[in-house]
Amino acid sequence: MLMSQAAHLTAVPPLAQVADPTGLSTPLGQVVVLAALVSSVVVGLWALWSRRKR
């Protein structure tokens, strides 16, 4: 491998240091994800409960 190619490969930052383009790691993004999880559990329980009554 040429020296310039090796230098280019080592210059790429690891994934942990790259900024989050989605914004899901922000506090607001975490609240949105938590709200989506809670709502999906509530809807799932509601569906199971409505099937149980039949």
C-alpha positions, 0 to 999 in steps of 0.5 A: 500500500502506498504511504499516501493511501495509508495516511488517508485511511488513518485520517478517517475518524472512528464512528464514535467521533462523527457527529450524529446527523439524525439528532437522535442523541440530543435530549429532545431526540431521546424524548421523541424516541422514548415517547414513540416507544411508550406509545407503541407499547400502549397501542400494543396493549390496547390491541391485545386488550380489545381482542381479549374482550371478544 
